[in-house]
Amino acid sequence: MEAGDELGKSGQQQEDSADAGSEGQAADDSQQAADNSGDSAAPGDQEQDTEASDELGAQTEDKSHKGFFARLFGDDEEEPENEEDELGRNSLPRQPEKPAPKKAKSKQGADSASKPQDLLQQKRDNERSDSLEESIKYWQGHDKISPVLEDNHRTLTEVMGLGSSFDIVFREMSFAGRRAALLCISGFAKDTIIDEILKRLTYLTPDNLSTDVFASFMSEYIPHVQVEKGELLSESINKVLSGMSVFFIEGETQVIIMDTRSYPSRSPDEPTIERVVRGARDGFTETLLSNIALVRRRIRDPGLKLEMHQIGRRTRTDVCLAYIDDIVDKTQVQAVTDKLKSVNLDGIPLADKQLEEAIVGGGWNPYPLVRYSERPDIVASHLLEGRVVVFVDTSPSVMVLPTTFFDLCQHAEENRQTPFMGSYLRWVRFLGIFASMFLLPLWMLMVLHPELKPPMLDFIGPQKSANLPLIAQFLIVELGVDLLRMAAVHTPTPLGSAMGLIAAILVGDIAVQTGLFVNEVVLYMAVASIGMFATPSYELGLANRIVRLGLLLAVAAFGIPGFMIGTTLLVVLLTTHRSYNSPYMWPFIPFNAKAMAEILLRQPVLSSKTRPSFNKTRDNTRMAPVKEDEHKS
């Protein structure tokens, strides 16, 4: 108040000085031709007084502008004292001096005008907010919605980048005599829905609105299904960043949040890793809502629960926890929920894999603790078994947990055939997985120790030696296969066949003919690679490759003891491995005869009357019990 009083006094003094200067100029107009030489001081005084008036006027605007930012942003308390001193110095009698050039005056005015901008930029540079709520409180002191649209616009400019980000829209309009504004992201909002809403509102008149304007807009005049109200600005901004639209009304401390999302997405094509000869051809996409709809289409059960969480302080990635309420183990659901809530990261831009490391762990263990699937029918089957499923937005794969080693070895194709053919395909797949792990170490062990070979296997072994040791040949071929696989991922489809010919003919054949490799090394490496690619789980195939390399090095270094110790350590590792407190090698360890039989042989549908005990389900019956007739004939 004192600064304001002094500012008013200074402005009054300056007005008197300007009036006196104007009178002096009128009195000396007749002598202006004679005083052309500059002896008369009246024009200079008048110009000097005008300059002082301009400077004080600029400082008056600066003061009012600065007081606004001080009230809005909580500026330093020392600024009013500094401005008071400057006003005091400007209020003192001015000494006669030579008028400053016009360029200097304009420069002083620019400096005075840019001072609030510098303070604003300094405040922006000093912000160290860790969350959206902290950033809003930093700029406006609270997280509530202001009833003044200009205040909301100013806060959104600083917090959300309104005006600097081209895709953020803040459209101000007037409906029924009330100012309003629509906030959305142009890339997420569906134009047709917003156009229909705005078209309906344009027909409103002040007579249509009741005393409660917000309730009138909310319940009567916004023709949209998914509408809710918001009371916090941070909540509203988070909704906008997720694709929704927010409707501000002048004079209201609440906003209307409308779900007008329309994410860019692709069609639900069949996943490339889990292809089947006969079966559904749809697969998950990068859009969370469509993925949930694909599962909901297959499970029309009111007990299917879908809990939404947001992970990441910056990314705010949508994560959905799905389970069937009357089947799943509630302790397991609570454990997964607690893990999701405890994640404290900037974000998970790589979606499900980063989330897996955050909630499941595993460290340096190469074996996967969860099962990934891109097929809605597989996910629906696991939900009916009592598993917990985690959907992550922007990811076409879904996490199923807990899982076992034998779950990762099964494929949907086995359940699309008859029980006999399904069992046959399952055994072939098991043999391929076994070959991918143990075929090369066993062959190398028999070559190094020929006494281990039975007479019927005397043909096993190289007929001629090569220039490189066997272990070097295996390592080079292993690295070559990995390079070939990575090159196939980055090679355009029309060039893939050409790359395969180069790898098979030019590299493999010439390497054998020149004596670098043995024929059998290339043969068995090809069989092991086929077994790895036949593994349904891509993560399990990579882990088995690491195990194969470890066993090869153990056999090369220690022979028979190395193979035995390496195999024992592998079994111990898998036995002690647990997926959300569930045994990884179930039903082999701990042994369950009935469940193991269902793993080895694909059972008919009607013979599997109970769910696996591994999941500790609340309802373990697949089929309702048959009720006996009360009256028997």
C-alpha positions as CSV (number, residue, x, y, z in Angstrom):
1,M,0.0,0.0,0.0
2,E,2.8,2.4,0.8
3,A,4.4,1.7,-2.6
4,G,1.0,2.3,-4.2
5,D,0.5,5.6,-2.4
6,E,4.0,6.9,-3.3
7,L,3.3,5.8,-6.9
8,G,0.1,7.8,-6.9
9,K,1.9,10.9,-5.5
10,S,4.7,10.5,-8.0
11,G,2.2,10.2,-10.8
12,Q,0.3,13.4,-9.6
13,Q,3.6,15.3,-9.4
14,Q,4.5,14.2,-12.9
15,E,1.1,15.3,-14.2
16,D,1.6,18.8,-12.7
17,S,5.1,18.9,-14.2
18,A,3.7,18.0,-17.6
19,D,1.0,20.6,-17.4
20,A,3.6,23.3,-16.5
21,G,5.8,22.2,-19.4
22,S,2.8,22.5,-21.8
23,E,2.0,26.1,-20.6
24,G,5.7,27.0,-21.0
25,Q,5.7,25.7,-24.5
26,A,2.6,27.7,-25.5
27,A,4.1,30.9,-24.1
28,D,7.3,30.5,-26.1
29,D,5.8,29.5,-29.4
30,S,6.1,33.1,-30.7
31,Q,9.9,33.2,-30.0
32,Q,10.7,29.8,-31.4
33,A,12.2,31.2,-34.7
34,A,14.5,33.6,-32.8
35,D,15.6,31.0,-30.3
36,N,16.6,28.5,-33.0
37,S,20.2,28.7,-31.8
38,G,19.3,26.7,-28.7
39,D,19.7,29.5,-26.1
40,S,16.1,29.1,-24.9
41,A,15.7,26.3,-22.4
42,A,11.9,26.0,-22.6
43,P,11.8,23.4,-25.4
44,G,14.5,21.4,-23.7
45,D,12.7,21.6,-20.4
46,Q,9.5,20.6,-22.0
47,E,11.2,17.7,-23.7
48,Q,13.0,16.7,-20.5
49,D,9.7,16.8,-18.6
50,T,8.0,14.7,-21.3
51,E,10.9,12.2,-21.0
52,A,10.5,12.1,-17.2
53,S,6.8,11.6,-17.7
54,D,7.4,8.7,-20.1
55,E,9.9,7.1,-17.7
56,L,7.6,7.4,-14.7
57,G,4.6,6.2,-16.8
58,A,6.7,3.2,-17.9
59,Q,7.7,2.5,-14.3
60,T,4.1,2.8,-13.2
61,E,3.1,0.1,-15.7
62,D,6.1,-1.9,-14.7
63,K,5.1,-1.6,-11.0
64,S,1.5,-2.7,-11.7
65,H,2.6,-5.6,-13.9
66,K,5.2,-6.6,-11.4
67,G,2.7,-6.5,-8.5
68,F,0.4,-8.8,-10.5
69,F,3.2,-11.4,-11.0
70,A,4.1,-11.0,-7.3
71,R,0.6,-11.7,-6.3
72,L,0.2,-14.6,-8.8
73,F,3.6,-16.3,-8.5
74,G,4.7,-15.2,-5.0
75,D,7.8,-13.2,-6.1
76,D,10.6,-12.2,-3.8
77,E,9.6,-9.7,-1.1
78,E,12.7,-7.5,-1.8
79,E,11.4,-6.3,-5.1
80,P,8.9,-3.7,-3.7
81,E,11.6,-2.1,-1.7
82,N,13.9,-1.8,-4.7
83,E,11.1,-0.3,-6.8
84,E,10.3,2.1,-3.9
85,D,13.8,3.3,-4.0
86,E,13.7,3.8,-7.7
87,L,10.4,5.7,-7.4
88,G,11.9,7.8,-4.6
89,R,14.9,8.7,-6.8
90,N,12.7,9.6,-9.7
91,S,10.5,11.8,-7.5
92,L,13.5,14.1,-6.5
93,P,13.9,17.4,-8.4
94,R,15.7,16.8,-11.7
95,Q,18.9,18.7,-12.5
96,P,19.0,20.5,-15.8
97,E,20.7,18.3,-18.3
98,K,21.0,17.9,-22.0
99,P,18.1,16.1,-23.5
100,A,18.8,12.4,-24.2
101,P,18.5,11.2,-27.8
102,K,15.3,9.4,-28.8
103,K,17.2,6.1,-29.3
104,A,18.3,6.2,-25.7
105,K,14.8,6.9,-24.5
106,S,13.4,4.0,-26.5
107,K,16.1,1.8,-25.1
108,Q,15.2,2.7,-21.5
109,G,11.6,2.0,-22.2
110,A,12.4,-1.4,-23.6
111,D,14.5,-2.2,-20.6
112,S,11.7,-1.3,-18.3
113,A,9.2,-3.4,-20.3
114,S,11.5,-6.4,-20.5
115,K,12.2,-6.5,-16.8
116,P,9.0,-8.5,-15.9
117,Q,9.7,-10.8,-18.8
118,D,13.2,-11.4,-17.4
119,L,11.8,-12.1,-14.0
120,L,9.2,-14.5,-15.5
121,Q,11.9,-16.3,-17.4
122,Q,14.0,-16.5,-14.3
123,K,11.1,-18.1,-12.5
124,R,10.7,-20.6,-15.3
125,D,14.4,-21.5,-15.1
126,N,14.3,-21.9,-11.3
127,E,11.4,-24.4,-11.4
128,R,12.4,-27.8,-10.1
129,S,9.0,-29.6,-9.9
130,D,9.0,-33.4,-9.7
131,S,5.3,-33.8,-10.5
132,L,2.5,-32.0,-12.2
133,E,0.8,-31.1,-8.9
134,E,4.0,-29.5,-7.7
135,S,4.4,-27.5,-10.9
136,I,0.8,-26.2,-10.7
137,K,1.3,-25.2,-7.0
138,Y,4.6,-23.5,-8.0
139,W,2.9,-21.3,-10.5
140,Q,-0.5,-20.5,-8.9
141,G,0.0,-21.5,-5.3
142,H,-2.8,-24.2,-5.2
143,D,-4.1,-27.1,-7.3
144,K,-7.7,-25.8,-7.7
145,I,-9.4,-24.5,-10.8
146,S,-9.6,-20.7,-11.0
147,P,-13.0,-19.2,-11.8
148,V,-11.2,-16.7,-14.1
149,L,-10.4,-18.1,-17.6
150,E,-7.4,-15.8,-17.9
151,D,-5.8,-17.2,-14.8
152,N,-6.3,-20.8,-16.0
153,H,-4.9,-19.8,-19.4
154,R,-1.9,-18.3,-17.8
155,T,-1.2,-21.4,-15.7
156,L,-1.7,-23.7,-18.6
157,T,0.8,-21.7,-20.6
158,E,3.5,-22.3,-18.0
159,V,2.6,-25.8,-17.0
160,M,1.4,-27.4,-20.2
161,G,3.3,-25.4,-22.9
162,L,0.1,-23.8,-24.2
163,G,1.0,-21.6,-27.1
164,S,4.4,-23.2,-27.7
165,S,3.1,-26.7,-28.4
166,F,1.1,-26.6,-31.6
167,D,-1.1,-29.7,-30.8
168,I,-2.5,-28.2,-27.5
169,V,-5.7,-26.4,-28.2
170,F,-7.4,-23.9,-25.8
171,R,-10.5,-22.7,-27.7
172,E,-12.3,-19.8,-26.0
173,M,-16.0,-19.3,-26.9
174,S,-19.2,-17.9,-25.5
175,F,-22.4,-19.9,-25.0
176,A,-25.6,-18.4,-23.7
177,G,-23.7,-15.3,-22.6
178,R,-21.2,-17.2,-20.5
179,R,-17.5,-17.4,-21.5
180,A,-16.1,-20.9,-21.9
181,A,-13.0,-22.6,-23.2
182,L,-12.3,-26.1,-24.5
183,L,-8.9,-27.7,-23.8
184,C,-7.7,-30.7,-25.7
185,I,-4.9,-32.2,-27.7
186,S,-5.7,-32.1,-31.4
187,G,-4.0,-35.5,-32.1
188,F,-6.2,-37.4,-29.6
189,A,-9.5,-35.6,-29.8
190,K,-12.1,-36.9,-32.2
191,D,-13.3,-34.0,-34.3
192,T,-16.8,-35.4,-35.0
193,I,-17.7,-35.7,-31.3
194,I,-16.4,-32.3,-30.4
195,D,-18.2,-30.7,-33.3
196,E,-21.5,-32.2,-32.2
197,I,-21.1,-31.0,-28.7
198,L,-20.2,-27.4,-29.7
199,K,-23.0,-27.4,-32.3
200,R,-25.5,-28.2,-29.6
201,L,-24.2,-25.5,-27.2
202,T,-24.4,-22.8,-29.8
203,Y,-28.2,-22.9,-29.8
204,L,-28.3,-22.0,-26.1
205,T,-29.7,-18.7,-24.8
206,P,-29.4,-17.1,-21.4
207,D,-33.0,-18.2,-20.7
208,N,-32.0,-21.9,-21.1
209,L,-29.6,-21.8,-18.2
210,S,-30.6,-22.2,-14.6
211,T,-29.0,-20.6,-11.6
212,D,-26.6,-23.5,-11.5
213,V,-24.8,-23.0,-14.8
214,F,-22.4,-25.9,-14.3
215,A,-25.2,-28.4,-13.6
216,S,-27.1,-27.2,-16.6
217,F,-24.1,-27.8,-18.9
218,M,-23.2,-31.1,-17.2
219,S,-26.6,-32.8,-17.2
220,E,-28.6,-31.2,-20.0
221,Y,-26.7,-29.6,-22.7
222,I,-23.6,-31.7,-23.4
223,P,-24.8,-34.7,-25.6
224,H,-22.1,-37.2,-24.7
225,V,-22.0,-40.5,-22.8
226,Q,-18.8,-40.4,-20.9
227,V,-18.8,-37.2,-19.0
228,E,-17.5,-36.4,-15.5
229,K,-16.6,-33.4,-13.4
230,G,-13.1,-32.4,-12.3
231,E,-12.2,-30.2,-9.3
232,L,-8.4,-30.3,-9.5
233,L,-6.4,-28.7,-12.3
234,S,-3.7,-31.4,-12.1
235,E,-6.4,-34.1,-12.6
236,S,-7.8,-32.2,-15.5
237,I,-4.5,-31.8,-17.2
238,N,-3.7,-35.5,-16.8
239,K,-7.0,-36.3,-18.4
240,V,-6.2,-34.0,-21.3
241,L,-2.8,-35.6,-21.7
242,S,-4.4,-39.0,-21.9
243,G,-6.7,-37.8,-24.8
244,M,-9.8,-36.4,-23.1
245,S,-11.2,-32.9,-23.5
246,V,-11.9,-30.4,-20.7
247,F,-14.6,-27.7,-20.7
248,F,-13.9,-24.6,-18.6
249,I,-16.8,-22.2,-17.7
250,E,-16.2,-18.7,-16.5
251,G,-17.0,-18.2,-12.9
252,E,-17.0,-22.0,-12.1
253,T,-14.4,-23.8,-10.0
254,Q,-15.2,-27.1,-11.6
255,V,-14.6,-28.4,-15.2
256,I,-16.4,-30.9,-17.4
257,I,-14.2,-33.8,-18.6
258,M,-15.4,-35.5,-21.7
259,D,-13.9,-38.7,-23.1
260,T,-13.4,-37.8,-26.7
261,R,-10.3,-40.0,-27.3
262,S,-9.4,-41.4,-30.6
263,Y,-5.9,-42.9,-30.5
264,P,-4.0,-43.6,-33.7
265,S,-4.0,-47.4,-34.0
266,R,-3.5,-50.2,-36.4
267,S,-5.9,-53.1,-37.2
268,P,-5.8,-56.2,-34.8
269,D,-3.7,-58.4,-37.2
270,E,-2.5,-61.9,-36.3
271,P,0.8,-61.7,-34.3
272,T,3.8,-62.9,-36.2
273,I,5.3,-64.9,-33.3
274,E,2.2,-66.9,-32.3
275,R,0.8,-67.8,-35.7
276,V,-1.6,-70.8,-35.9
277,V,-2.7,-72.9,-38.9
278,R,-6.3,-72.9,-37.7
279,G,-7.8,-70.4,-35.2
280,A,-8.4,-66.8,-34.6
281,R,-6.4,-64.2,-36.6
282,D,-6.8,-61.2,-34.4
283,G,-4.1,-60.0,-32.1
284,F,-3.4,-57.2,-29.7
285,T,-2.5,-53.7,-30.8
286,E,-0.8,-50.7,-29.2
287,T,-4.1,-49.3,-27.9
288,L,-5.2,-50.4,-24.4
289,L,-8.9,-50.0,-24.9
290,S,-9.1,-52.2,-28.0
291,N,-6.9,-54.9,-26.3
292,I,-9.3,-55.0,-23.4
293,A,-12.3,-55.2,-25.8
294,L,-10.8,-58.2,-27.5
295,V,-10.6,-60.0,-24.2
296,R,-14.0,-58.8,-23.0
297,R,-15.4,-60.2,-26.2
298,R,-14.3,-63.7,-25.2
299,I,-15.1,-63.5,-21.5
300,R,-18.6,-62.1,-21.0
301,D,-18.4,-62.6,-17.3
302,P,-19.4,-59.8,-14.9
303,G,-16.7,-61.2,-12.6
304,L,-14.0,-60.0,-14.9
305,K,-12.4,-57.0,-13.1
306,L,-10.3,-54.4,-14.8
307,E,-8.4,-52.1,-12.5
308,M,-6.6,-49.1,-14.0
309,H,-3.3,-47.6,-12.7
310,Q,-1.0,-45.0,-14.0
311,I,2.8,-45.6,-13.8
312,G,5.5,-43.0,-14.2
313,R,5.6,-39.4,-13.0
314,R,6.2,-38.1,-16.5
315,T,4.7,-40.7,-18.9
316,R,1.6,-41.5,-16.8
317,T,1.3,-44.7,-18.7
318,D,-2.0,-46.5,-18.3
319,V,-1.7,-50.0,-16.8
320,C,-4.7,-52.3,-16.5
321,L,-4.8,-55.2,-14.0
322,A,-7.3,-57.9,-15.2
323,Y,-8.6,-60.9,-13.3
324,I,-11.8,-62.9,-12.7
325,D,-12.9,-62.0,-9.2
326,D,-14.4,-65.3,-8.0
327,I,-11.6,-67.4,-9.4
328,V,-8.3,-65.7,-8.8
329,D,-6.3,-65.8,-5.6
330,K,-7.0,-62.4,-3.9
331,T,-3.6,-62.5,-2.1
332,Q,-1.9,-62.6,-5.4
333,V,-3.9,-59.8,-6.8
334,Q,-3.1,-57.7,-3.8
335,A,0.6,-58.4,-4.1
336,V,0.6,-57.3,-7.8
337,T,-1.4,-54.2,-6.9
338,D,1.0,-53.2,-4.2
339,K,3.9,-53.6,-6.6
340,L,2.3,-51.4,-9.2
341,K,1.6,-48.7,-6.6
342,S,5.2,-48.8,-5.3
343,V,6.7,-48.1,-8.7
344,N,8.4,-44.7,-8.6
345,L,9.9,-44.0,-12.0
346,D,10.0,-41.0,-14.4
347,G,8.2,-43.3,-16.9
348,I,8.1,-46.6,-18.7
349,P,8.4,-45.6,-22.4
350,L,9.3,-49.2,-23.3
351,A,6.1,-50.3,-21.7
352,D,5.7,-53.9,-20.5
353,K,9.3,-54.9,-20.3
354,Q,10.3,-52.0,-18.1
355,L,7.2,-52.6,-16.0
356,E,8.2,-56.3,-15.6
357,E,11.6,-55.4,-14.2
358,A,10.0,-53.0,-11.8
359,I,7.3,-55.3,-10.3
360,V,8.8,-58.8,-10.9
361,G,12.5,-58.3,-10.7
362,G,14.7,-61.3,-11.6
363,G,18.0,-59.6,-11.6
364,W,20.5,-61.3,-13.9
365,N,18.5,-64.5,-14.2
366,P,18.1,-65.1,-17.9
367,Y,14.8,-67.0,-17.6
368,P,11.5,-65.1,-17.9
369,L,9.3,-64.8,-14.9
370,V,6.2,-63.8,-16.8
371,R,4.6,-65.0,-20.0
372,Y,4.0,-62.6,-22.9
373,S,1.2,-63.2,-25.3
374,E,-0.2,-61.2,-28.2
375,R,-3.3,-63.5,-28.7
376,P,-6.6,-62.6,-27.0
377,D,-7.7,-66.3,-26.9
378,I,-4.5,-67.3,-24.9
379,V,-5.0,-64.5,-22.4
380,A,-8.7,-65.4,-22.0
381,S,-7.6,-69.0,-21.3
382,H,-5.2,-67.9,-18.6
383,L,-7.8,-65.7,-17.0
384,L,-10.1,-68.7,-16.7
385,E,-7.3,-70.6,-15.1
386,G,-7.1,-68.0,-12.4
387,R,-4.0,-66.0,-13.6
388,V,-3.5,-62.3,-13.3
389,V,-3.1,-60.4,-16.5
390,V,-1.4,-57.0,-16.9
391,F,-2.2,-54.7,-19.9
392,V,0.2,-51.8,-20.7
393,D,-0.8,-49.1,-23.0
394,T,1.3,-48.7,-26.2
395,S,2.3,-52.4,-26.0
396,P,0.9,-55.1,-28.2
397,S,1.9,-57.9,-25.8
398,V,0.2,-58.7,-22.4
399,M,1.9,-60.1,-19.3
400,V,0.5,-63.2,-17.7
401,L,1.6,-64.1,-14.2
402,P,2.5,-66.2,-12.4
403,T,3.9,-68.6,-15.0
404,T,5.9,-71.8,-15.1
405,F,8.6,-73.3,-17.4
406,F,6.1,-75.6,-19.0
407,D,3.6,-72.8,-19.6
408,L,6.3,-71.1,-21.7
409,C,6.7,-74.4,-23.8
410,Q,3.0,-74.6,-24.8
411,H,1.4,-73.1,-28.0
412,A,-2.1,-72.4,-29.1
413,E,-1.8,-74.7,-32.1
414,E,-1.7,-77.8,-29.8
415,N,-5.2,-76.9,-28.6
416,R,-6.6,-76.3,-32.1
417,Q,-6.0,-80.0,-33.0
418,T,-7.4,-83.2,-31.7
419,P,-6.0,-84.5,-28.4
420,F,-3.8,-87.1,-30.2
421,M,-2.3,-84.7,-32.7
422,G,-2.0,-82.0,-30.0
423,S,0.0,-84.4,-27.9
424,Y,2.2,-85.3,-30.8
425,L,2.9,-81.6,-31.6
426,R,3.6,-81.0,-28.0
427,W,6.2,-83.8,-27.8
428,V,7.9,-82.6,-31.0
429,R,8.1,-79.1,-29.5
430,F,9.6,-80.5,-26.3
431,L,12.2,-82.4,-28.3
432,G,13.1,-79.2,-30.1
433,I,13.5,-77.3,-26.9
434,F,15.6,-80.1,-25.4
435,A,17.8,-80.2,-28.5
436,S,18.3,-76.4,-28.4
437,M,19.8,-76.8,-24.9
438,F,21.7,-80.1,-24.8
439,L,22.4,-81.4,-28.4
440,L,25.6,-79.4,-29.0
441,P,27.1,-80.0,-25.5
442,L,26.3,-83.8,-25.7
443,W,27.9,-84.0,-29.2
444,M,31.0,-82.2,-28.1
445,L,31.2,-84.4,-25.0
446,M,31.1,-87.6,-27.1
447,V,33.7,-86.2,-29.5
448,L,36.1,-85.3,-26.7
449,H,35.4,-88.6,-24.9
450,P,34.8,-91.3,-27.6
451,E,34.6,-94.0,-24.9
452,L,31.2,-92.6,-23.9
453,K,29.6,-93.5,-27.3
454,P,27.7,-96.7,-27.6
455,P,28.7,-99.0,-30.5
456,M,25.6,-98.0,-32.4
457,L,26.7,-94.3,-32.4
458,D,30.2,-94.8,-33.7
459,F,29.4,-92.7,-36.7
460,I,29.0,-89.6,-34.5
461,G,32.0,-87.3,-34.7
462,P,34.0,-85.4,-37.3
463,Q,35.6,-87.5,-40.0
464,K,38.4,-85.0,-40.5
465,S,39.8,-82.3,-38.3
466,A,39.5,-78.5,-39.0
467,N,41.9,-75.7,-38.5
468,L,40.0,-74.3,-35.5
469,P,39.3,-76.1,-32.2
470,L,35.7,-77.3,-31.7
471,I,34.9,-74.8,-29.0
472,A,36.1,-71.9,-31.2
473,Q,33.9,-73.3,-34.1
474,F,30.9,-73.4,-31.8
475,L,31.4,-69.9,-30.5
476,I,31.9,-68.5,-34.0
477,V,28.8,-70.2,-35.3
478,E,26.7,-69.1,-32.3
479,L,27.7,-65.5,-32.9
480,G,27.0,-65.9,-36.6
481,V,23.5,-67.2,-35.9
482,D,22.9,-64.3,-33.6
483,L,24.1,-61.8,-36.1
484,L,22.0,-63.4,-38.8
485,R,18.9,-63.2,-36.6
486,M,19.5,-59.5,-35.8
487,A,20.2,-58.7,-39.4
488,A,16.9,-60.4,-40.4
489,V,15.1,-58.0,-38.0
490,H,16.6,-54.9,-39.6
491,T,16.6,-56.2,-43.2
492,P,13.7,-55.2,-45.5
493,T,11.4,-58.1,-46.5
494,P,12.3,-58.2,-50.2
495,L,16.0,-58.5,-49.2
496,G,15.5,-61.2,-46.6
497,S,15.7,-64.2,-49.0
498,A,18.9,-62.8,-50.5
499,M,20.5,-62.4,-47.1
500,G,19.6,-66.0,-46.2
501,L,21.2,-67.3,-49.4
502,I,24.4,-65.3,-48.6
503,A,24.5,-66.8,-45.1
504,A,23.8,-70.4,-46.1
505,I,25.8,-70.7,-49.3
506,L,28.6,-68.2,-49.3
507,V,29.4,-68.2,-45.6
508,G,28.5,-71.7,-44.4
509,D,29.5,-73.7,-47.4
510,I,32.8,-71.9,-48.1
511,A,33.8,-72.0,-44.5
512,V,33.4,-75.8,-44.5
513,Q,35.3,-76.2,-47.8
514,T,38.2,-74.0,-46.7
515,G,38.6,-76.2,-43.5
516,L,37.6,-73.6,-40.9
517,F,34.5,-75.6,-39.8
518,V,33.5,-79.2,-39.5
519,N,30.4,-80.3,-41.4
520,E,28.8,-81.7,-38.3
521,V,29.2,-78.5,-36.3
522,V,27.2,-76.6,-38.9
523,L,24.6,-79.4,-39.0
524,Y,24.0,-79.7,-35.3
525,M,24.1,-75.9,-34.9
526,A,21.3,-75.7,-37.4
527,V,19.2,-78.3,-35.6
528,A,19.7,-76.4,-32.3
529,S,18.7,-73.1,-33.9
530,I,15.6,-74.7,-35.3
531,G,14.7,-76.0,-31.8
532,M,15.2,-72.5,-30.4
533,F,12.9,-70.9,-33.1
534,A,10.3,-73.7,-32.4
535,T,10.1,-72.5,-28.7
536,P,6.8,-70.6,-28.3
537,S,8.2,-68.1,-25.9
538,Y,10.9,-65.9,-27.5
539,E,12.3,-65.0,-24.1
540,L,12.6,-68.7,-23.2
541,G,14.4,-69.4,-26.5
542,L,17.0,-66.7,-25.7
543,A,17.5,-68.0,-22.2
544,N,18.0,-71.6,-23.5
545,R,20.7,-70.3,-25.9
546,I,22.6,-68.8,-23.0
547,V,22.4,-72.1,-21.2
548,R,23.7,-73.9,-24.2
549,L,26.7,-71.6,-24.4
550,G,27.4,-72.1,-20.7
551,L,27.3,-75.9,-21.1
552,L,29.6,-75.8,-24.1
553,L,32.2,-73.8,-22.2
554,A,31.9,-76.1,-19.2
555,V,32.4,-79.2,-21.4
556,A,35.4,-77.6,-23.2
557,A,37.0,-76.7,-19.8
558,F,36.1,-79.7,-17.6
559,G,34.7,-82.4,-19.8
560,I,32.3,-84.8,-18.1
561,P,32.3,-83.1,-14.6
562,G,31.7,-79.8,-16.3
563,F,28.6,-81.1,-18.1
564,M,27.2,-82.8,-14.9
565,I,27.9,-79.7,-12.7
566,G,26.4,-77.4,-15.3
567,T,23.2,-79.4,-15.7
568,T,22.8,-79.7,-12.0
569,L,23.2,-76.0,-11.5
570,L,20.6,-75.4,-14.2
571,V,18.1,-77.7,-12.5
572,V,18.8,-76.0,-9.1
573,L,18.4,-72.6,-10.7
574,L,15.1,-73.4,-12.2
575,T,13.9,-75.1,-9.0
576,T,14.7,-72.1,-6.8
577,H,13.2,-69.8,-9.4
578,R,9.8,-68.4,-8.3
579,S,7.3,-66.4,-10.1
580,Y,5.3,-64.4,-7.5
581,N,5.9,-66.9,-4.9
582,S,4.9,-69.8,-7.2
583,P,7.3,-72.7,-8.1
584,Y,8.8,-72.2,-11.6
585,M,9.2,-76.0,-12.3
586,W,5.7,-77.0,-11.2
587,P,4.3,-79.7,-11.7
588,F,7.7,-81.4,-12.1
589,I,9.1,-79.9,-8.9
590,P,7.1,-80.2,-6.6
591,F,5.8,-83.2,-8.4
592,N,2.1,-83.5,-9.2
593,A,1.3,-86.6,-11.2
594,K,-2.1,-85.5,-12.6
595,A,-0.9,-82.1,-13.6
596,M,2.3,-83.5,-15.2
597,A,0.2,-85.9,-17.2
598,E,-1.8,-83.0,-18.5
599,I,1.4,-81.2,-19.5
600,L,2.8,-84.2,-21.4
601,L,-0.5,-85.2,-23.0
602,R,-3.1,-82.7,-24.3
603,Q,-6.2,-83.7,-22.5
604,P,-9.7,-83.6,-24.0
605,V,-11.8,-80.6,-23.0
606,L,-14.4,-82.6,-21.1
607,S,-11.8,-84.6,-19.1
608,S,-10.3,-81.4,-17.5
609,K,-12.9,-80.7,-14.9
610,T,-10.7,-78.8,-12.5
611,R,-8.3,-75.8,-12.8
612,P,-4.6,-76.2,-12.1
613,S,-3.9,-76.2,-8.4
614,F,-0.8,-74.1,-9.1
615,N,-2.9,-71.0,-9.2
616,K,-4.6,-71.5,-5.8
617,T,-7.9,-70.6,-7.2
618,R,-11.0,-69.9,-5.1
619,D,-13.2,-71.8,-7.5
620,N,-11.3,-74.7,-9.0
621,T,-14.1,-76.3,-11.0
622,R,-14.3,-75.9,-14.7
623,M,-17.7,-77.5,-15.0
624,A,-20.7,-77.1,-12.8
625,P,-21.3,-80.2,-10.7
626,V,-24.1,-82.5,-12.0
627,K,-27.2,-82.3,-9.8
628,E,-28.9,-85.6,-9.2
629,D,-32.7,-85.7,-9.9
630,E,-34.8,-85.5,-6.9
631,H,-37.3,-88.0,-8.2
632,K,-35.7,-91.1,-9.8
633,S,-38.0,-93.3,-11.8
